[in-house]
């Protein structure tokens, strides 16, 4: 199995820096969006906040890189999707699994942090489903197409 090189670590840092900047930039979107759709604003944007991990592991294809990428970009959970498939799949199944698990892990934490536990069950389910859709769109679909573009540009090898 390939091990992390200095080049890999620098690449992960670049991903984390780019997404860290995007996370900060979403504050500009979040506040007005919250005024319009309330707590759904967090759920709609959540997928963007989990992209660093799936992107790092889908590109480098090394166990642990999603954790490193997300931790550096201030989120955790994406690695579980790749781990559940035993790091043997780097495509759609792993990206979808990653999006699902990051939704479950992050929502379980935030159900208490955000106070969702005090909401009616239909509202909790609606918030969870909104987050899942966001995570699937950003953390699976968009990551897939970014990786595809990098393969086409010969920046990385195909899986």
Backbone as CSV, one residue per row, in Angstrom:
resi,resn,N_x,N_y,N_z,CA_x,CA_y,CA_z,C_x,C_y,C_z
1,UNK,0.851,-1.181,0.000,0.000,0.000,0.000,0.893,1.240,0.000
2,UNK,0.507,2.204,-0.771,1.229,3.465,-0.863,1.112,4.239,0.454
3,UNK,2.159,4.942,0.829,2.147,5.758,2.038,2.135,7.229,1.654
4,UNK,1.679,8.062,2.587,1.666,9.507,2.345,3.081,10.021,2.107
5,UNK,3.213,10.830,1.076,4.485,11.486,0.801,4.347,12.954,1.171
6,UNK,5.443,13.670,1.154,5.402,15.109,1.418,4.525,15.810,0.382
7,UNK,4.601,15.357,-0.862,3.768,15.926,-1.931,2.280,15.729,-1.610
8,UNK,1.923,14.538,-1.108,0.532,14.258,-0.732,0.068,15.178,0.391
9,UNK,0.904,15.343,1.384,0.565,16.206,2.531,0.386,17.650,2.084
10,UNK,1.255,18.121,1.215,1.130,19.489,0.687,-0.159,19.616,-0.109
11,UNK,-0.497,18.595,-0.888,-1.729,18.607,-1.663,-2.954,18.671,-0.754
12,UNK,-2.946,17.860,0.312,-4.049,17.880,1.280,-4.155,19.261,1.920
13,UNK,-3.028,19.850,2.248,-3.030,21.201,2.836,-3.647,22.212,1.873
14,UNK,-3.336,22.098,0.587,-3.925,23.013,-0.404,-5.443,22.847,-0.469
15,UNK,-5.897,21.595,-0.477,-7.347,21.342,-0.469,-7.967,21.963,0.778
16,UNK,-7.346,21.740,1.928,-7.876,22.266,3.189,-7.902,23.792,3.184
17,UNK,-6.857,24.411,2.662,-6.821,25.884,2.607,-7.911,26.429,1.687
18,UNK,-8.075,25.807,0.543,-9.113,26.262,-0.397,-10.496,26.126,0.237
19,UNK,-10.750,24.966,0.832,-12.066,24.760,1.425,-12.245,25.562,2.706
20,UNK,-11.180,25.777,3.447,-11.265,26.659,4.615,-11.714,28.048,4.209
21,UNK,-11.159,28.545,3.107,-11.567,29.858,2.584,-13.027,29.828,2.131
22,UNK,-13.427,28.735,1.485,-14.830,28.606,1.076,-15.765,28.580,2.278
23,UNK,-15.343,27.890,3.347,-16.168,27.830,4.554,-16.400,29.220,5.120
24,UNK,-15.335,30.002,5.188,-15.446,31.373,5.698,-16.332,32.195,4.767
25,UNK,-16.152,31.989,3.465,-16.948,32.721,2.484,-18.429,32.409,2.537
26,UNK,-18.791,31.231,3.010,-20.215,30.889,3.075,-20.955,31.690,4.132
27,UNK,-20.222,32.326,5.045,-20.883,33.190,6.026,-21.666,34.299,5.335
28,UNK,-21.167,34.755,4.220,-21.839,35.810,3.451,-23.175,35.296,2.923
29,UNK,-23.220,34.017,2.573,-24.445,33.407,2.054,-25.357,32.968,3.200
30,UNK,-24.742,32.442,4.264,-25.505,31.821,5.345,-26.471,32.788,6.025
31,UNK,-25.993,33.965,6.403,-26.841,34.903,7.161,-28.111,35.275,6.399
32,UNK,-28.015,35.719,5.135,-29.261,36.043,4.427,-30.130,34.809,4.155
33,UNK,-29.470,33.670,3.895,-30.224,32.446,3.652,-30.990,32.033,4.903
34,UNK,-30.384,32.215,6.067,-31.036,31.874,7.333,-32.285,32.734,7.538
35,UNK,-32.211,33.989,7.133,-33.377,34.872,7.255,-34.542,34.371,6.410
36,UNK,-34.227,33.729,5.295,-35.263,33.259,4.379,-35.787,31.868,4.757
37,UNK,-34.868,30.932,5.094,-35.307,29.547,5.311,-34.985,28.997,6.698
38,UNK,-34.532,29.857,7.606,-34.289,29.439,8.983,-33.213,28.378,9.096
39,UNK,-33.435,27.378,9.981,-32.404,26.368,10.224,-32.059,25.520,8.999
40,UNK,-32.898,25.563,7.973,-32.573,24.825,6.751,-31.345,25.412,6.055
41,UNK,-30.992,26.648,6.357,-29.798,27.253,5.759,-28.560,26.433,6.083
42,UNK,-28.438,26.011,7.330,-27.303,25.175,7.738,-27.289,23.872,6.952
43,UNK,-28.449,23.279,6.789,-28.542,21.980,6.117,-28.265,22.099,4.619
44,UNK,-28.763,23.157,3.994,-28.546,23.364,2.561,-27.064,23.531,2.256
45,UNK,-26.348,24.245,3.103,-24.928,24.513,2.862,-23.996,23.453,3.424
46,UNK,-24.508,22.522,4.199,-23.639,21.568,4.886,-22.793,20.739,3.931
47,UNK,-23.343,20.352,2.807,-22.589,19.549,1.839,-21.322,20.234,1.376
48,UNK,-21.368,21.532,1.219,-20.178,22.290,0.833,-19.103,22.160,1.910
49,UNK,-19.530,22.120,3.149,-18.592,22.085,4.267,-17.944,20.717,4.463
50,UNK,-18.402,19.705,3.751,-17.803,18.374,3.914,-17.025,17.921,2.685
51,UNK,-16.845,18.763,1.714,-16.207,18.364,0.456,-14.713,18.070,0.566
52,UNK,-14.000,18.694,1.475,-12.541,18.548,1.526,-12.120,17.101,1.745
53,UNK,-12.782,16.389,2.635,-12.420,15.003,2.924,-12.622,14.058,1.751
54,UNK,-13.841,14.014,1.193,-14.041,13.124,0.049,-13.138,13.474,-1.137
55,UNK,-12.896,14.761,-1.346,-12.034,15.160,-2.454,-10.607,14.688,-2.210
56,UNK,-10.098,14.864,-1.001,-8.727,14.440,-0.684,-8.561,12.933,-0.864
57,UNK,-9.491,12.148,-0.344,-9.331,10.689,-0.430,-9.625,10.173,-1.832
58,UNK,-10.556,10.782,-2.547,-10.860,10.337,-3.910,-9.692,10.615,-4.859
59,UNK,-8.939,11.662,-4.581,-7.787,11.995,-5.427,-6.560,11.177,-5.029
60,UNK,-6.229,11.143,-3.745,-5.002,10.479,-3.294,-5.164,8.976,-3.099
61,UNK,-6.374,8.516,-2.826,-6.679,7.099,-2.650,-5.804,6.439,-1.589
62,UNK,-5.710,7.112,-0.462,-4.940,6.600,0.671,-5.794,6.646,1.929
63,UNK,-5.891,5.534,2.666,-6.645,5.566,3.921,-6.134,6.691,4.828
64,UNK,-7.063,7.374,5.451,-6.709,8.443,6.380,-6.719,9.832,5.771
65,UNK,-6.680,9.931,4.443,-6.586,11.259,3.843,-7.876,12.064,3.967
66,UNK,-9.023,11.388,4.032,-10.274,12.136,4.241,-10.280,12.754,5.627
67,UNK,-9.836,11.984,6.620,-9.780,12.505,7.990,-8.845,13.701,8.055
68,UNK,-7.664,13.559,7.474,-6.693,14.655,7.489,-7.258,15.869,6.763
69,UNK,-7.802,15.650,5.569,-8.358,16.759,4.790,-9.476,17.481,5.504
70,UNK,-10.394,16.704,6.088,-11.513,17.318,6.792,-11.082,17.987,8.089
71,UNK,-10.184,17.333,8.823,-9.718,17.952,10.070,-9.033,19.273,9.778
72,UNK,-8.246,19.281,8.741,-7.580,20.518,8.380,-8.575,21.552,7.876
73,UNK,-9.667,21.110,7.330,-10.703,22.029,6.853,-11.828,22.196,7.871
74,UNK,-11.636,21.652,9.065,-12.510,21.856,10.222,-13.808,21.056,10.242
75,UNK,-13.817,19.866,9.664,-14.983,18.995,9.719,-14.478,17.557,9.827
76,UNK,-15.308,16.616,10.318,-14.885,15.217,10.373,-16.001,14.308,9.907
77,UNK,-15.686,13.084,9.492,-16.683,12.067,9.177,-16.570,11.430,7.815
78,UNK,-15.969,12.066,6.832,-15.978,11.567,5.459,-15.267,10.243,5.278
79,UNK,-14.300,9.970,6.088,-13.494,8.747,5.947,-14.341,7.486,6.104
80,UNK,-15.386,7.534,6.907,-16.198,6.342,7.184,-16.764,5.696,5.922
81,UNK,-17.156,6.501,4.958,-17.719,5.957,3.725,-16.719,5.125,2.955
82,UNK,-15.486,5.552,2.949,-14.438,4.809,2.255,-14.014,3.596,3.079
83,UNK,-13.987,3.758,4.397,-13.633,2.655,5.284,-14.646,1.519,5.176
84,UNK,-15.940,1.840,5.117,-16.963,0.793,5.032,-16.810,-0.051,3.772
85,UNK,-16.204,0.509,2.742,-15.941,-0.245,1.508,-14.504,-0.747,1.462
86,UNK,-13.840,-0.695,2.620,-12.490,-1.228,2.810,-11.462,-0.628,1.855
87,UNK,-11.664,0.636,1.500,-10.727,1.371,0.633,-10.484,0.645,-0.683
88,UNK,-11.499,-0.052,-1.178,-11.360,-0.759,-2.447,-12.139,-0.069,-3.558
89,UNK,-12.906,0.935,-3.222,-13.702,1.646,-4.211,-13.506,3.140,-3.998
90,UNK,-13.234,3.844,-5.082,-12.980,5.283,-4.995,-14.017,6.071,-5.802
91,UNK,-15.010,5.374,-6.331,-16.001,6.014,-7.192,-17.309,6.301,-6.480
92,UNK,-18.409,6.173,-7.251,-19.732,6.524,-6.762,-20.114,5.823,-5.462
93,UNK,-19.946,4.497,-5.345,-20.370,3.854,-4.088,-19.684,4.453,-2.861
94,UNK,-18.388,4.698,-2.960,-17.653,5.250,-1.814,-18.055,6.695,-1.541
95,UNK,-18.246,7.479,-2.583,-18.635,8.878,-2.387,-20.035,8.979,-1.771
96,UNK,-20.943,8.128,-2.236,-22.298,8.129,-1.669,-22.266,7.641,-0.225
97,UNK,-21.499,6.596,0.036,-21.347,6.097,1.398,-20.742,7.174,2.298
98,UNK,-19.749,7.875,1.795,-19.110,8.950,2.554,-20.112,10.055,2.885
99,UNK,-20.892,10.454,1.892,-21.895,11.503,2.116,-22.931,11.054,3.144
100,UNK,-23.345,9.795,3.056,-24.309,9.269,4.014,-23.742,9.287,5.428
101,UNK,-22.530,8.747,5.602,-21.966,8.652,6.946,-21.625,10.006,7.541
102,UNK,-21.158,10.944,6.725,-20.875,12.272,7.273,-22.178,12.940,7.695
103,UNK,-23.253,12.660,6.986,-24.559,13.199,7.377,-24.978,12.627,8.730
104,UNK,-24.885,11.322,8.879,-25.294,10.668,10.125,-24.451,11.162,11.299
105,UNK,-23.125,11.134,11.135,-22.227,11.519,12.232,-22.406,12.986,12.604
106,UNK,-22.405,13.854,11.597,-22.501,15.294,11.888,-23.873,15.659,12.438
107,UNK,-24.932,15.037,11.916,-26.275,15.364,12.389,-26.480,14.857,13.810
108,UNK,-25.930,13.686,14.113,-26.032,13.153,15.485,-25.395,14.122,16.479
109,UNK,-24.286,14.707,16.104,-23.621,15.697,16.960,-24.445,16.983,17.042
110,UNK,-24.877,17.466,15.891,-25.552,18.761,15.860,-26.998,18.719,16.320
111,UNK,-27.586,17.544,16.431,-28.959,17.477,16.931,-29.026,18.089,18.335
112,UNK,-27.922,17.961,19.069,-27.856,18.567,20.405,-27.255,19.967,20.337
113,UNK,-26.199,20.129,19.568,-25.514,21.420,19.473,-26.443,22.513,18.933
114,UNK,-27.190,22.189,17.906,-28.097,23.164,17.288,-29.469,23.215,17.976
115,UNK,-29.702,22.299,18.894,-30.986,22.279,19.595,-32.109,21.615,18.816
116,UNK,-31.764,20.882,17.751,-32.788,20.218,16.945,-33.582,19.199,17.765
117,UNK,-33.004,18.700,18.828,-33.645,17.696,19.664,-34.980,18.200,20.223
118,UNK,-35.123,19.507,20.301,-36.343,20.111,20.849,-37.419,20.345,19.786
119,UNK,-37.102,20.046,18.556,-38.056,20.252,17.464,-38.943,19.019,17.301
120,UNK,-40.031,19.196,16.603,-40.923,18.072,16.301,-40.209,17.104,15.354
121,UNK,-40.534,15.821,15.465,-39.879,14.794,14.662,-39.946,15.075,13.155
122,UNK,-41.082,15.517,12.601,-41.093,15.808,11.162,-40.076,16.902,10.773
123,UNK,-39.899,17.893,11.640,-38.927,18.949,11.364,-37.504,18.389,11.427
124,UNK,-37.222,17.544,12.411,-35.894,16.922,12.529,-35.607,16.097,11.278
125,UNK,-36.587,15.312,10.840,-36.408,14.493,9.634,-36.214,15.359,8.392
126,UNK,-36.950,16.454,8.307,-36.795,17.361,7.166,-35.399,17.983,7.156
127,UNK,-34.906,18.382,8.318,-33.555,18.939,8.405,-32.505,17.894,8.030
128,UNK,-32.681,16.650,8.536,-31.745,15.572,8.216,-31.737,15.299,6.714
129,UNK,-32.912,15.190,6.114,-32.998,14.900,4.677,-32.395,16.025,3.843
130,UNK,-32.602,17.257,4.270,-32.010,18.391,3.562,-30.488,18.312,3.625
131,UNK,-29.965,17.989,4.799,-28.507,17.853,4.939,-28.002,16.703,4.074
132,UNK,-28.704,15.590,4.057,-28.285,14.437,3.261,-28.232,14.799,1.774
133,UNK,-29.246,15.482,1.290,-29.253,15.897,-0.119,-28.079,16.834,-0.395
134,UNK,-27.841,17.784,0.493,-26.719,18.706,0.328,-25.395,17.953,0.323
135,UNK,-25.232,17.021,1.253,-23.994,16.246,1.320,-23.810,15.385,0.074
136,UNK,-24.895,14.820,-0.434,-24.805,14.023,-1.659,-24.433,14.897,-2.854
137,UNK,-25.049,16.068,-2.952,-24.749,16.952,-4.087,-23.314,17.463,-4.057
138,UNK,-22.889,17.978,-2.902,-21.541,18.542,-2.813,-20.477,17.471,-2.589
139,UNK,-20.719,16.567,-1.633,-19.702,15.608,-1.213,-19.585,14.388,-2.102
140,UNK,-20.581,14.126,-2.944,-20.502,12.985,-3.858,-20.490,13.461,-5.313
141,UNK,-21.551,14.120,-5.739,-21.667,14.513,-7.144,-20.583,15.520,-7.542
142,UNK,-20.479,16.620,-6.815,-19.493,17.636,-7.186,-18.067,17.106,-7.042
143,UNK,-17.796,16.349,-5.982,-16.459,15.759,-5.807,-16.156,14.813,-6.969
144,UNK,-17.127,13.996,-7.369,-16.925,13.080,-8.500,-16.496,13.846,-9.752
145,UNK,-17.188,14.936,-10.037,-16.870,15.683,-11.254,-15.552,16.454,-11.149
146,UNK,-15.187,16.902,-9.966,-13.875,17.532,-9.785,-12.777,16.500,-10.043
147,UNK,-12.939,15.305,-9.487,-11.955,14.237,-9.708,-11.882,13.895,-11.193
148,UNK,-13.029,13.799,-11.839,-13.063,13.507,-13.282,-12.320,14.558,-14.091
149,UNK,-12.514,15.823,-13.732,-11.797,16.902,-14.421,-10.290,16.790,-14.203
150,UNK,-9.885,16.428,-12.988,-8.463,16.274,-12.700,-7.863,15.099,-13.473
151,UNK,-8.623,14.029,-13.644,-8.156,12.895,-14.446,-8.012,13.332,-15.903
152,UNK,-9.014,14.023,-16.429,-8.953,14.511,-17.824,-7.786,15.459,-18.058
153,UNK,-7.459,16.238,-17.016,-6.342,17.188,-17.139,-4.994,16.497,-16.881
154,UNK,-5.045,15.170,-16.649,-3.851,14.367,-16.358,-3.132,14.824,-15.100
155,UNK,-3.889,15.433,-14.175,-3.317,15.853,-12.889,-3.257,14.677,-11.921
156,UNK,-4.167,13.699,-12.103,-4.167,12.479,-11.283,-4.454,11.290,-12.200
157,UNK,-4.147,10.105,-11.702,-4.400,8.875,-12.449,-5.842,8.419,-12.205
158,UNK,-6.467,7.807,-13.211,-7.816,7.269,-12.982,-7.783,6.120,-11.981
159,UNK,-8.902,5.912,-11.309,-8.984,4.828,-10.300,-8.939,3.477,-10.977
